Amino acid sequence: MLQSNEIGGAFSKQYKVCNSNKSAMMWQLYALLSAVSIGFQRIINAYVVKTEDHLAYSWFATCLTSLFFMLLLIMMGDIALPTSLHAWALALIAGVLWTLITILGFKSYQLTPLSLRESLSRVDMLFLLFFSALLLGESITLVKVLGTGCIFIGLIVLTRQKEKAFGRLTDKGVQLTLLVAAFHGLVSVIDKRAVVFFLPAFYGFLEYALVPVYLMPVAVKNRDKIKQIIINKKFIPIIGSVLSVIAYYSRLQASILTEVSNVFPVLQLSTVISILGGFIFFKEGELRSRIIGSIIMIIGSILILNPELINAFIQ
């Protein structure tokens, strides 16, 4: 009988390990899918706002994305609404932050080269590490600190201008990019706390539907500019909105399965795609320093994703 219990206990332990490994693999796959989608989506955003009004595109793009999220909801056929006022308050606050991120983010595309903008955006990891510890009680480990330090060093390389290590921080585009990064770190923590009350597909629809509601005065004022986007860019915004759905939905799923401070480093890999896109499609210069800075930042992301590397080195 004792032998049978031991076998049963061993089987149970092995099942839990397999389940844990499967969960780890799933959040990593979701996060990687989100990172790839974000990278290509940002190339499209930069392409559109180079010639179109950023406020008009903010409204139009979020409208399209909310419609695609609605289609996803219809296909799933299940909508569970929370009764907690706390959940709805978090969702509304997140909607305000996403509105600010959308407006300021699209404006920064006009003022900053894509490869530089996307690399600088990775400083959101610093803000997320702080907010996740403060608001979610997530752990700040040695590996996370080292990884975040690499990301910060990468930022210095990216902004270095001859004798001035932060020479470009006086540029309005860089300032907007860093402000968006701060908002992004904060809203990611709020998303993590709020999404547990909703289905990820419905939460994604809610957040993207709130943005055009908040921006309705912009839409009324810029009707002609919205029409111009449709005429000039045709199906390009549709592709960008589909990528937005994939990116946000995958990111929410990943954050449900693990700490948000684990998911964020994987998302930094979108930087590589954005930098290459900036070089290929927009002929942006200074590629060498941006690649070096991005590689350092990616190393930081890998350290956070694989703490075993640091543990093996220490041992």
C-alpha positions as CSV (number, residue, x, y, z in Angstrom):
1,M,0.0,0.0,0.0
2,L,2.9,2.3,0.9
3,Q,4.5,1.5,-2.4
4,S,1.3,2.3,-4.3
5,N,1.1,5.7,-2.5
6,E,4.7,6.4,-3.4
7,I,4.0,5.6,-7.1
8,G,0.9,7.8,-7.0
9,G,2.8,10.7,-5.4
10,A,5.6,10.4,-7.9
11,F,3.1,10.4,-10.8
12,S,1.3,13.4,-9.3
13,K,4.6,15.3,-9.0
14,Q,5.6,14.4,-12.5
15,Y,2.2,15.6,-13.8
16,K,2.6,19.0,-12.0
17,V,6.1,19.4,-13.5
18,C,4.8,18.6,-17.0
19,N,1.9,21.0,-16.5
20,S,4.3,23.7,-15.3
21,N,6.5,23.2,-18.3
22,K,3.6,23.3,-20.7
23,S,2.4,26.6,-19.1
24,A,5.9,28.1,-19.4
25,M,6.0,27.1,-23.0
26,M,2.6,28.5,-23.8
27,W,3.3,32.0,-22.3
28,Q,6.6,32.1,-24.2
29,L,4.9,31.3,-27.5
30,Y,2.2,33.9,-26.8
31,A,4.8,36.5,-26.0
32,L,6.9,35.7,-29.1
33,L,3.8,35.9,-31.3
34,S,3.0,39.2,-29.8
35,A,6.5,40.5,-30.3
36,V,6.6,39.6,-34.0
37,S,3.2,41.1,-34.5
38,I,4.2,44.3,-32.7
39,G,7.3,44.7,-34.8
40,F,5.5,44.6,-38.1
41,Q,2.6,46.6,-36.8
42,R,4.9,49.5,-35.9
43,I,6.4,49.5,-39.3
44,I,3.0,49.9,-40.8
45,N,2.2,52.7,-38.2
46,A,5.3,54.6,-39.2
47,Y,4.6,54.2,-42.9
48,V,1.0,55.6,-42.5
49,V,1.8,58.6,-40.3
50,K,4.7,59.7,-42.4
51,T,2.2,61.2,-44.8
52,E,-1.2,61.1,-42.9
53,D,-2.5,63.0,-39.8
54,H,-1.6,61.1,-36.6
55,L,-4.9,62.0,-34.8
56,A,-7.1,60.9,-37.7
57,Y,-5.1,57.7,-37.9
58,S,-5.3,57.1,-34.2
59,W,-9.1,57.1,-34.3
60,F,-9.4,55.1,-37.5
61,A,-6.9,52.4,-36.5
62,T,-8.4,51.8,-33.1
63,C,-11.9,51.7,-34.6
64,L,-10.7,49.0,-37.1
65,T,-9.0,47.0,-34.3
66,S,-12.1,47.1,-32.1
67,L,-14.1,45.8,-35.0
68,F,-11.7,42.9,-35.5
69,F,-11.8,42.1,-31.7
70,M,-15.6,42.1,-32.0
71,L,-15.4,39.5,-34.8
72,L,-13.1,37.4,-32.6
73,L,-15.7,37.6,-29.8
74,I,-18.5,36.5,-32.1
75,M,-16.4,33.5,-33.2
76,M,-15.7,32.5,-29.6
77,G,-19.4,33.0,-28.8
78,D,-18.9,33.6,-25.0
79,I,-18.9,37.0,-23.2
80,A,-18.6,37.0,-19.4
81,L,-19.0,40.4,-17.8
82,P,-17.7,41.1,-14.3
83,T,-19.9,42.6,-11.7
84,S,-17.1,44.2,-9.7
85,L,-16.9,48.0,-10.0
86,H,-13.2,47.6,-9.3
87,A,-12.7,45.7,-12.6
88,W,-14.6,48.3,-14.6
89,A,-12.6,51.1,-13.0
90,L,-9.3,49.4,-13.9
91,A,-10.6,49.0,-17.5
92,L,-11.6,52.6,-17.8
93,I,-8.3,53.8,-16.4
94,A,-6.4,51.6,-18.8
95,G,-8.6,53.0,-21.7
96,V,-7.5,56.5,-20.8
97,L,-3.8,55.5,-20.8
98,W,-4.1,53.6,-24.1
99,T,-5.7,56.7,-25.6
100,L,-2.7,58.8,-24.5
101,I,-0.3,56.1,-25.7
102,T,-2.1,56.0,-29.1
103,I,-2.1,59.8,-29.7
104,L,1.4,60.5,-28.4
105,G,2.8,57.3,-29.9
106,F,1.6,58.1,-33.4
107,K,2.9,61.7,-33.0
108,S,6.3,60.4,-32.0
109,Y,6.4,58.3,-35.3
110,Q,6.4,61.6,-37.2
111,L,9.2,63.2,-35.1
112,T,11.6,60.3,-34.6
113,P,13.2,57.8,-37.0
114,L,11.5,54.4,-36.6
115,S,14.6,52.4,-35.7
116,L,15.6,55.0,-33.0
117,R,12.0,55.3,-31.7
118,E,11.4,51.6,-31.3
119,S,14.7,51.1,-29.6
120,L,14.1,53.9,-27.1
121,S,10.7,52.6,-26.4
122,R,12.3,49.6,-24.8
123,V,13.0,51.7,-21.7
124,D,9.4,50.8,-20.8
125,M,11.0,47.8,-19.2
126,L,12.4,50.0,-16.5
127,F,9.0,51.5,-15.7
128,L,7.3,48.1,-15.8
129,L,9.8,46.6,-13.4
130,F,9.1,49.5,-10.9
131,F,5.3,49.5,-11.3
132,S,4.9,45.6,-11.3
133,A,6.8,45.5,-7.9
134,L,4.9,48.5,-6.5
135,L,1.3,47.6,-7.7
136,L,1.4,43.8,-8.2
137,G,4.0,42.8,-5.6
138,E,6.1,41.0,-8.3
139,S,9.6,40.0,-7.2
140,I,12.7,42.1,-8.2
141,T,15.4,39.5,-8.6
142,L,19.1,39.8,-9.4
143,V,18.4,38.5,-12.9
144,K,15.7,41.1,-13.5
145,V,18.0,43.9,-12.2
146,L,20.9,42.7,-14.4
147,G,18.6,42.4,-17.5
148,T,17.1,45.8,-16.9
149,G,20.6,47.2,-16.5
150,C,21.5,45.9,-19.9
151,I,18.4,47.6,-21.3
152,F,19.4,50.9,-19.8
153,I,23.0,50.6,-21.2
154,G,21.5,49.9,-24.6
155,L,19.5,53.1,-24.2
156,I,22.7,55.1,-23.5
157,V,24.3,53.6,-26.7
158,L,21.2,54.6,-28.7
159,T,21.0,58.2,-27.5
160,R,24.8,58.8,-27.5
161,Q,25.7,61.8,-29.6
162,K,29.5,62.5,-29.7
163,E,30.5,63.9,-26.3
164,K,26.9,64.0,-25.0
165,A,25.7,60.6,-23.8
166,F,22.1,61.8,-23.8
167,G,22.3,64.4,-26.5
168,R,19.1,63.4,-28.2
169,L,17.0,63.5,-25.0
170,T,16.4,67.2,-25.8
171,D,14.5,66.2,-29.0
172,K,10.7,66.4,-28.7
173,G,10.3,63.1,-30.5
174,V,12.6,61.3,-28.0
175,Q,10.8,63.0,-25.1
176,L,7.4,61.8,-26.4
177,T,8.8,58.3,-26.9
178,L,10.0,58.1,-23.4
179,L,6.7,59.5,-22.0
180,V,4.9,56.8,-24.0
181,A,7.2,54.2,-22.6
182,A,6.3,55.3,-19.0
183,F,2.6,55.1,-19.8
184,H,3.1,51.7,-21.5
185,G,4.8,50.3,-18.4
186,L,2.0,51.5,-16.2
187,V,-0.9,50.4,-18.4
188,S,0.7,46.9,-18.8
189,V,0.5,46.4,-15.0
190,I,-3.1,47.7,-15.0
191,D,-3.9,45.3,-17.8
192,K,-2.4,42.4,-15.9
193,R,-4.6,43.2,-12.8
194,A,-7.8,43.9,-14.9
195,V,-7.7,41.0,-17.4
196,V,-8.4,38.4,-14.8
197,F,-11.9,39.8,-14.4
198,F,-12.6,39.5,-18.2
199,L,-12.1,37.2,-21.1
200,P,-8.9,38.4,-22.9
201,A,-10.9,38.8,-26.2
202,F,-13.5,41.0,-24.5
203,Y,-11.0,43.0,-22.6
204,G,-9.1,43.6,-25.8
205,F,-12.3,44.8,-27.5
206,L,-13.2,47.0,-24.6
207,E,-9.8,48.8,-24.5
208,Y,-9.7,49.4,-28.2
209,A,-13.4,50.5,-28.3
210,L,-12.8,53.0,-25.5
211,V,-10.0,54.8,-27.4
212,P,-12.2,55.9,-30.4
213,V,-14.9,56.9,-27.9
214,Y,-12.5,59.2,-26.1
215,L,-11.3,60.5,-29.5
216,M,-14.7,61.1,-31.0
217,P,-14.2,64.9,-31.1
218,V,-11.0,64.3,-33.1
219,A,-13.0,62.1,-35.6
220,V,-15.6,64.8,-36.1
221,K,-13.0,67.5,-36.6
222,N,-10.9,65.3,-39.0
223,R,-13.5,63.6,-41.2
224,D,-11.8,64.6,-44.4
225,K,-8.4,63.4,-43.1
226,I,-9.8,60.0,-42.2
227,K,-11.2,59.7,-45.8
228,Q,-7.8,60.6,-47.1
229,I,-6.2,57.7,-45.1
230,I,-8.8,55.3,-46.6
231,I,-8.1,56.6,-50.1
232,N,-4.3,56.8,-49.9
233,K,-3.5,53.8,-47.8
234,K,-6.3,51.4,-48.9
235,F,-5.8,48.0,-47.1
236,I,-2.6,48.9,-45.2
237,P,-4.5,50.1,-42.0
238,I,-6.5,46.8,-42.1
239,I,-3.3,44.8,-42.0
240,G,-2.0,46.9,-39.1
241,S,-5.3,46.4,-37.2
242,V,-5.2,42.6,-37.6
243,L,-1.6,42.7,-36.3
244,S,-2.8,44.8,-33.4
245,V,-5.4,42.2,-32.4
246,I,-2.9,39.4,-32.6
247,A,-0.3,41.3,-30.6
248,Y,-2.6,42.5,-27.8
249,Y,-4.6,39.3,-27.5
250,S,-1.4,37.2,-27.3
251,R,0.1,39.6,-24.8
252,L,-2.9,39.4,-22.5
253,Q,-2.9,35.6,-22.7
254,A,0.8,35.5,-21.8
255,S,0.4,37.9,-18.9
256,I,-2.4,35.6,-17.5
257,L,0.0,32.6,-17.5
258,T,3.0,34.3,-15.8
259,E,4.3,37.6,-14.2
260,V,4.0,40.6,-16.5
261,S,7.7,41.4,-15.8
262,N,8.5,38.0,-17.4
263,V,6.4,38.8,-20.5
264,F,7.8,42.2,-21.2
265,P,11.4,41.2,-22.0
266,V,10.2,38.9,-24.7
267,L,8.3,41.7,-26.3
268,Q,11.5,43.7,-26.6
269,L,12.4,41.4,-29.5
270,S,10.0,43.4,-31.6
271,T,12.8,46.1,-31.7
272,V,14.9,44.0,-34.1
273,I,12.0,43.8,-36.6
274,S,11.3,47.6,-36.3
275,I,15.0,48.5,-36.7
276,L,15.4,46.4,-39.8
277,G,12.1,47.8,-41.1
278,G,13.3,51.3,-40.6
279,F,16.5,50.6,-42.5
280,I,14.9,48.7,-45.4
281,F,11.7,50.8,-45.9
282,F,12.7,54.3,-44.7
283,K,16.4,54.2,-45.4
284,E,17.2,55.4,-41.9
285,G,20.9,56.0,-41.2
286,E,23.0,55.4,-38.1
287,L,22.0,51.7,-38.2
288,R,25.2,50.5,-36.6
289,S,24.8,52.2,-33.2
290,R,21.1,51.3,-33.1
291,I,21.9,47.6,-33.8
292,I,24.5,47.6,-31.1
293,G,22.2,49.3,-28.6
294,S,19.4,46.9,-29.5
295,I,21.6,43.8,-29.2
296,I,22.6,44.9,-25.6
297,M,18.9,45.4,-24.8
298,I,18.0,42.0,-26.2
299,I,20.7,40.4,-24.1
300,G,19.1,42.0,-21.1
301,S,15.7,40.5,-22.2
302,I,17.3,37.1,-22.6
303,L,18.7,37.2,-19.1
304,I,15.3,37.9,-17.7
305,L,13.7,35.2,-19.8
306,N,16.3,32.6,-18.9
307,P,17.5,33.2,-15.3
308,E,19.2,29.7,-15.4
309,L,22.0,31.3,-17.5
310,I,23.0,33.5,-14.6
311,N,22.6,30.7,-12.0
312,A,24.8,28.4,-14.1
313,F,27.4,31.1,-14.4
314,I,27.4,31.8,-10.7
315,Q,27.8,28.0,-9.9
